[in-house]
Amino acid sequence: MSAIHMLPFSFVDKFSSFEAAEHRLERTARLARLTSGQIEGFQIEEFVDALENLGSQADGSYLEDDVFEAGVPMWIFSLYSSSTLPEESASDSEDSEGDFYSDDPAPTRISREEMQKMICQMKQDGKSLMQCPIQISHNTENNNTTLLVNHTFVGKKNQSTIKVHSFVIKKTNMSEVAASFIYNAWFDSKQDGIRAPSICALHCVDEESGIFINSQMYLAQDSTAAAKITALFSQTIDCLVEEAGSMDEEEEIDDDEEIDDVLPAEGTTLMFAEKIQGNTMDAYVHSGQYSLNTVEQKQAFFHSIGKVSMLDLMMGVVDRFLPLEYSEELDEFIVKKEGGMNLGNAMVVLDPQSGGFSHLVTIDNEILNVLNAPSEEDAQLSHSTAEARKSYLQQIQGYGRNQAVLSSILVDTLATLIEERAEGNSGFAQLQTDLQSDSAVGASKCIEEGLMAMFETIQTRIIPQWQERGRASLKNLLHEQCPSVMGPLEERIEEFKALA
């Protein structure tokens, strides 16, 4: 049995250019596509055996018909038949197994050297699929689909060792990408006790070109390969979603069923993010892990909720703790009394020494769309979004300074959210007890202190650093790629600055 070593996360945050990441992204795209085609590791090994047997009979080069006759499906072979990914798909071939048959999937003749290279890649992918298959996570509530990926490779010295880099891939938009980059720039995990995942992004400009954005270097780089990889991942995710939907309806998936090709539309965005080794806050409480904390650890837990909430207020992220929603009828923001929190958008990481609460990681950091400036195509929305932004600035004025009021609202909203769940789950029952005013934990006071601490951090560190030249590369990049997000955000930053 091969040993699997989980390595520190480095897939995303150590690439200085797309070229450095390209081969890993292509390999991950192949693994994802094989997974969506329900191909398993042992089947890849069978295809490898067939090709190696073919090689023993050939005279130094191979015809594509030889590959068919050897039993290797063309859509699989096309994934390995060149250094670039297939650009188009067709489903009119009798030999095709679905949606990923390329019009020209393989060269007319394939040299022995190229065949050996492809066999080597297939062997590596086969081992990866057997050890750590790609999984799909589909949240039907918000129609959010995420690929859980273990990028695996065989150790050079010990062939039985499989090393793993874990990360997630999701379809998203530039609003979430921008917010995630900014949170990474603003958080100081050692000082703040909160952080955001490391990310990078692929943004499809059109069918011929794409942009790779690195989270650490803030580097935007045009790349034809970026568009192609975005295309393959986009198709793969849609295939997996369709299959997951069929399984949910208890329908058998027809292996020969043709799935429509989904070419990446202009503006398609993929985000590659660090896979957090922890639970969502919802799962953390439900499992009973919250109940095992000491009083001090519980206080740190609520303190972190306050810190995140204050930063979310400035950012415009209201799909986590802030119970704010925009009423089109009233043309203003109001407090959402029920369902105002989403505990799935914060991850809890445990302390390796004590096993208790360590810190929060913010995920799905998407700015509320109505707070962004409308595009030229949506010019008719300019009035409503302007009113929404004006109303939100008033929320900043009201809650930015009055942390006690905001703390009370957060506690009441959380208590309402878990009220029914506390009746049948001991973890939520304990959280409900700790939220009460006479509890030794003092949840409301801890949240208020967290709000105050982050307000002070915003005024003394985050805003001054944001206005320094050192952030110019990130700000220029984001203004260029997502101006609808950055303009209104600068307004909110200025509003916070005026509260000092």
C-alpha positions in Angstrom: 0.0 0.0 0.0 1.4 3.4 -1.0 1.9 6.0 1.7 0.2 9.3 1.3 1.8 12.4 2.8 -0.3 15.6 3.0 2.1 18.5 2.3 1.8 22.1 3.5 -0.4 24.1 1.0 1.8 25.5 -1.8 -0.2 24.9 -5.0 -1.6 28.4 -5.1 0.6 30.9 -3.2 4.1 30.1 -4.6 3.6 30.6 -8.3 5.2 33.7 -9.7 3.8 33.2 -13.2 1.3 31.1 -15.1 4.1 29.1 -16.8 5.2 27.8 -13.4 1.6 26.6 -12.7 0.6 25.5 -16.2 1.7 21.9 -16.1 0.0 21.3 -12.7 -3.2 23.0 -13.8 -3.2 20.9 -17.0 -2.7 17.7 -15.1 -5.4 18.6 -12.6 -7.7 19.4 -15.5 -7.0 15.9 -16.9 -7.7 14.3 -13.6 -11.0 16.2 -13.2 -12.1 15.3 -16.7 -11.3 11.6 -16.1 -13.3 11.8 -12.9 -16.3 13.4 -14.6 -16.1 10.6 -17.2 -16.3 8.0 -14.4 -12.9 6.7 -15.3 -11.0 5.0 -12.4 -7.4 4.3 -11.8 -7.5 0.6 -12.7 -9.0 1.5 -16.1 -6.2 3.9 -16.8 -3.7 1.1 -16.1 -5.6 -1.1 -18.6 -5.3 1.6 -21.2 -1.6 1.9 -20.4 -1.1 -1.9 -20.8 -2.9 -1.7 -24.2 -0.6 1.1 -25.4 2.5 -0.6 -24.2 1.4 -3.8 -25.9 0.9 -1.7 -29.1 4.4 -0.3 -28.7 5.9 -3.7 -28.7 4.3 -4.4 -32.1 4.9 -1.1 -33.8 7.9 -0.1 -35.9 8.6 3.3 -34.2 5.5 5.3 -34.9 1.8 4.9 -34.4 -1.4 5.7 -36.3 -4.4 7.0 -34.5 -6.4 3.9 -35.8 -3.9 1.7 -34.0 -4.9 3.5 -30.7 -8.6 2.8 -31.4 -8.0 -0.8 -32.2 -5.9 -1.1 -29.0 -9.1 -0.2 -27.0 -8.2 3.3 -25.8 -11.2 5.7 -26.1 -10.3 8.7 -28.3 -11.7 11.3 -25.8 -9.2 9.9 -23.2 -6.3 9.7 -25.6 -7.0 13.2 -26.7 -6.2 14.5 -23.2 -2.7 13.2 -23.6 -2.1 13.6 -27.3 -0.4 17.0 -27.3 1.1 19.6 -24.9 -2.0 21.8 -25.3 -5.5 20.9 -24.2 -8.3 20.2 -26.7 -10.0 23.3 -27.8 -13.3 21.9 -29.2 -15.6 19.0 -28.6 -17.9 17.1 -30.7 -20.2 14.2 -29.9 -20.9 12.8 -33.4 -18.4 10.0 -33.3 -19.4 6.4 -32.6 -16.2 5.9 -30.8 -16.8 8.9 -28.5 -17.8 8.3 -24.9 -19.7 11.5 -24.4 -18.9 15.1 -24.7 -15.1 15.4 -25.2 -14.2 14.1 -28.6 -11.9 16.5 -30.4 -12.2 17.0 -34.2 -8.4 16.4 -34.4 -7.6 14.6 -31.1 -4.3 13.1 -32.1 -1.6 13.6 -34.7 -1.8 11.4 -37.8 1.4 9.8 -36.7 2.6 9.6 -33.2 6.3 9.1 -32.5 7.6 6.5 -30.1 9.0 9.3 -27.8 5.6 11.1 -27.7 3.8 7.8 -27.0 6.2 7.0 -24.1 5.6 10.5 -22.7 1.9 10.0 -22.8 2.1 6.6 -21.2 4.2 8.1 -18.4 1.5 10.8 -17.8 -1.2 8.2 -17.9 0.6 6.0 -15.3 1.0 9.0 -13.0 -2.7 10.0 -13.4 -3.8 6.4 -12.8 -2.0 6.2 -9.5 -3.5 9.6 -8.5 -7.0 8.4 -9.3 -6.6 5.3 -7.2 -5.2 7.2 -4.2 -7.0 10.5 -4.0 -9.9 10.9 -6.4 -11.4 14.3 -7.1 -14.7 14.9 -5.4 -17.6 17.2 -6.0 -19.4 19.3 -3.4 -22.6 20.8 -4.6 -24.6 23.2 -2.4 -28.2 23.2 -3.8 -29.2 26.2 -1.6 -26.9 28.6 -3.5 -26.2 26.5 -6.5 -22.5 26.6 -5.6 -20.4 23.8 -7.0 -16.8 23.1 -5.7 -14.3 20.5 -6.8 -12.3 19.1 -3.9 -8.9 18.2 -5.4 -5.9 16.4 -4.2 -3.1 17.2 -6.6 -0.9 14.1 -6.3 2.5 13.1 -7.6 4.8 10.2 -7.0 7.9 10.7 -4.9 11.1 10.7 -7.0 13.2 8.6 -4.6 10.4 6.4 -3.3 7.9 5.4 -6.0 5.5 4.0 -3.4 5.1 7.4 -1.8 2.2 9.6 -3.1 2.6 13.2 -2.1 -0.5 15.4 -2.0 -1.3 19.1 -2.4 -5.0 19.7 -1.5 -7.1 22.6 -2.8 -10.5 23.4 -4.1 -11.7 24.8 -7.5 -15.0 26.6 -8.0 -16.8 28.7 -10.6 -17.2 32.2 -9.3 -17.1 35.8 -10.4 -14.5 38.6 -10.1 -16.4 40.1 -7.2 -15.5 37.2 -5.0 -12.0 37.0 -6.4 -11.4 40.7 -5.7 -12.7 40.4 -2.1 -10.6 37.3 -1.4 -7.4 39.0 -2.7 -8.2 42.1 -0.5 -8.9 40.0 2.6 -5.5 38.3 2.1 -3.9 41.7 1.9 -5.6 43.0 4.9 -5.5 40.1 7.3 -2.5 39.6 9.6 -3.2 36.1 10.9 -0.8 36.4 13.8 -2.2 39.7 15.0 -5.8 39.3 14.1 -6.4 35.6 14.7 -8.4 35.4 11.5 -7.4 34.8 7.9 -8.6 34.1 4.3 -7.6 31.1 2.1 -4.7 31.6 -0.4 -6.1 31.8 -3.9 -5.3 32.3 -7.5 -7.7 32.7 -10.4 -8.2 32.0 -14.1 -10.5 34.5 -15.9 -11.6 33.8 -19.4 -11.5 37.0 -21.5 -12.8 35.3 -24.6 -12.5 31.9 -26.3 -8.9 32.6 -27.4 -7.4 34.2 -24.3 -7.5 34.2 -20.5 -5.9 35.8 -17.5 -4.1 34.1 -14.7 -4.0 36.1 -11.5 -1.6 35.1 -8.7 -2.6 35.8 -5.1 0.9 36.6 -3.8 2.5 38.5 -6.6 -0.7 40.2 -7.8 0.4 39.3 -11.3 -2.1 39.3 -14.2 -0.8 37.5 -17.2 -2.6 36.9 -20.6 -2.4 33.3 -21.7 -4.0 31.2 -24.4 -3.5 28.2 -22.2 -5.5 29.9 -19.4 -8.5 30.1 -21.6 -8.1 26.4 -22.6 -7.7 25.2 -19.1 -10.7 27.3 -18.0 -12.7 25.7 -20.8 -11.9 22.2 -19.7 -12.6 22.9 -16.0 -15.8 24.6 -16.9 -17.0 21.6 -18.9 -15.9 19.2 -16.2 -17.7 21.0 -13.4 -20.9 21.1 -15.5 -20.6 17.4 -16.3 -20.2 16.6 -12.7 -23.1 18.8 -11.7 -25.4 17.1 -14.2 -24.3 13.7 -13.0 -24.8 14.7 -9.3 -28.3 15.9 -10.2 -29.1 12.6 -11.8 -27.9 10.7 -8.8 -30.0 13.0 -6.5 -33.0 12.0 -8.5 -32.0 8.3 -8.2 -31.7 8.0 -12.0 -29.1 5.9 -13.6 -26.5 7.7 -15.6 -26.3 6.4 -19.2 -22.6 6.0 -20.1 -23.5 6.7 -23.7 -25.6 9.8 -23.0 -24.3 12.9 -24.7 -23.8 15.9 -22.5 -23.9 19.3 -24.2 -20.5 21.0 -24.5 -20.2 24.1 -22.4 -17.6 26.4 -23.8 -16.4 29.1 -21.4 -18.4 32.3 -22.0 -16.6 35.6 -21.9 -16.1 36.4 -18.2 -16.1 32.9 -16.9 -14.0 32.8 -13.7 -12.4 29.9 -11.9 -10.9 30.3 -8.4 -8.3 27.9 -7.0 -8.2 28.1 -3.3 -6.4 26.5 -0.4 -8.3 23.6 1.1 -8.8 24.5 4.8 -8.2 21.7 7.2 -11.2 22.4 9.5 -15.0 22.4 9.6 -17.5 25.1 8.8 -18.8 26.8 11.8 -22.1 25.1 11.4 -20.5 21.6 11.4 -18.1 22.6 14.2 -21.0 23.3 16.5 -23.1 20.5 15.4 -20.4 17.9 15.9 -19.9 19.0 19.5 -16.4 20.3 19.1 -17.5 23.8 20.2 -18.7 22.3 23.5 -15.3 20.9 24.3 -13.7 24.4 24.5 -12.6 26.1 27.7 -14.2 29.4 28.6 -11.2 31.2 27.3 -11.4 29.4 23.9 -15.1 30.1 23.6 -14.4 33.8 24.3 -11.8 33.8 21.5 -14.4 32.2 19.3 -16.9 35.1 19.8 -14.1 37.6 19.7 -13.3 36.4 16.2 -16.9 36.7 15.1 -16.8 40.3 16.1 -13.6 40.9 14.2 -14.8 39.3 11.0 -18.1 41.1 11.2 -16.5 44.6 11.4 -14.3 43.9 8.4 -17.3 42.4 6.5 -19.1 45.6 7.2 -16.5 47.7 5.4 -16.1 45.2 2.6 -19.8 44.7 1.9 -20.0 41.0 2.6 -23.3 40.3 4.2 -23.6 36.5 3.6 -21.8 35.4 6.7 -22.5 37.1 10.1 -24.0 40.5 9.2 -27.8 40.2 9.2 -28.3 43.0 6.6 -30.4 42.8 3.5 -31.5 45.4 0.9 -35.2 46.0 0.7 -36.1 47.2 -2.8 -39.5 48.2 -1.6 -38.0 50.5 1.0 -34.9 51.4 -1.0 -32.7 50.8 2.1 -30.9 48.2 4.1 -32.8 46.6 7.0 -31.9 44.0 9.7 -32.9 40.5 8.5 -34.7 38.9 11.5 -34.7 35.3 10.3 -31.9 33.4 8.5 -29.7 36.4 8.7 -26.4 34.4 9.2 -24.7 31.8 7.1 -22.4 29.7 9.4 -21.2 27.8 6.3 -19.1 30.8 5.2 -16.6 30.6 8.1 -14.2 27.7 8.7 -13.0 26.9 12.2 -9.4 25.7 12.6 -8.4 23.8 15.7 -5.3 24.4 17.8 -3.0 21.4 17.2 -1.8 21.4 20.8 -5.0 21.7 22.8 -7.5 20.6 20.1 -9.6 23.6 21.0 -10.6 26.7 18.9 -7.7 28.4 17.2 -9.0 30.8 14.6 -11.5 31.5 11.9 -11.0 31.4 8.1 -13.4 33.4 5.9 -14.6 31.6 2.8 -17.0 32.6 0.0 -16.0 36.2 0.4 -18.4 37.7 -2.1 -19.5 41.3 -2.0 -23.3 41.8 -2.2 -24.0 42.5 -5.9 -26.2 45.5 -5.3 -23.2 47.3 -3.7 -21.2 47.1 -6.9 -21.5 49.6 -9.7 -23.6 48.3 -12.6 -21.9 47.6 -15.9 -22.7 49.6 -19.0 -25.1 46.8 -20.2 -27.1 47.2 -16.9 -27.3 51.0 -17.0 -30.9 50.8 -16.0 -29.9 49.5 -12.6 -27.7 52.6 -11.9 -30.4 54.3 -9.8 -31.3 51.3 -7.6 -27.6 50.4 -7.0 -26.8 54.1 -6.2 -29.6 54.1 -3.6 -28.4 50.8 -2.2 -24.8 52.1 -1.8 -26.1 55.3 -0.2 -28.1 53.3 2.3 -25.2 51.0 3.1 -23.0 53.9 3.9 -25.6 54.9 6.5 -25.3 51.4 8.0 -21.5 52.0 8.3 -22.1 55.3 10.0 -24.6 53.7 12.4 -22.8 50.5 13.3 -19.1 51.4 12.7 -19.0 53.5 15.9 -21.8 51.8 17.9 -20.3 48.4 18.4 -22.5 47.6 21.4 -25.7 47.9 19.2 -24.2 45.7 16.4 -23.0 43.1 19.0 -26.5 42.9 20.4 -27.9 42.4 16.9 -25.4 39.7 16.1 -26.1 37.8 19.3 -29.9 38.0 18.8 -29.6 36.9 15.2 -27.4 33.9 16.1 -29.7 32.9 18.9 -32.7 33.0 16.6 -30.9 31.0 13.9 -30.0 28.1 16.3 -33.2 28.1 18.4 -34.8 25.1 16.7 -31.5 23.2 16.2 -30.7 23.5 19.9 -33.7 21.3 20.8 -32.2 18.3 19.1 -28.4 18.8 19.2 -26.3 19.1 22.3 -23.7 21.2 20.5 -26.2 23.9 19.5 -27.8 23.7 22.9 -24.4 24.6 24.5 -24.0 27.5 22.1 -27.5 28.7 23.0 -26.6 28.6 26.7 -23.4 30.5 26.2 -25.2 33.3 24.2 -27.3 34.1 27.3 -26.5 37.3 29.1 -25.8 35.6 32.4 -23.3 33.1 30.9 -19.7 33.0 32.2 -18.6 33.3 28.6 -20.0 36.7 28.0 -20.7 36.2 24.3 -22.1 39.7 23.7 -19.2 41.4 25.4 -16.6 39.3 23.5 -18.2 40.1 20.2 -18.3 43.8 21.0 -14.6 43.7 22.0 -13.9 42.0 18.7 -15.8 44.7 16.8 -13.9 47.4 18.7 -10.5 45.7 18.1 -11.0 45.4 14.4 -12.4 48.9 14.1 -9.2 50.1 15.7 -7.1 47.9 13.4 -8.9 49.3 10.3 -8.1 52.8 11.4 -4.5 52.3 12.5 -3.2 49.6 10.1 -5.5 48.5 7.3 -6.5 51.9 5.8 -3.0 53.4 6.1 -1.4 50.3 4.5 -4.1 50.2 1.8 -3.1 53.8 0.8 0.6 53.1 0.7 2.5 52.5 -2.5 3.2 48.9 -1.5 -0.5 48.1 -2.3 -0.5 49.9 -5.7 0.1 46.8 -7.8 -2.9 45.0 -6.2 -5.1 48.0 -6.4 -4.2 48.7 -10.0 -4.8 45.1 -10.9 -8.2 45.0 -9.3 -9.3 48.4 -10.7 -8.4 47.1 -14.1 -10.1 43.7 -13.8 -13.1 44.5 -11.7 -13.8 48.3 -11.6 -17.4 47.8 -10.6 -16.2 46.4 -7.3 -13.3 48.7 -6.6 -15.0 52.1 -7.0 -17.8 51.5 -4.4 -15.3 49.7 -2.1 -13.1 52.8 -2.0 -16.3 54.8 -1.0 -16.8 52.5 1.9 -13.2 52.7 3.0 -13.4 56.5 2.9 -16.6 56.3 5.0 -14.8 54.2 7.6 -11.9 56.6 7.6 -14.2 59.5 8.4 -15.4 57.6 11.5 -11.9 57.9 13.1 
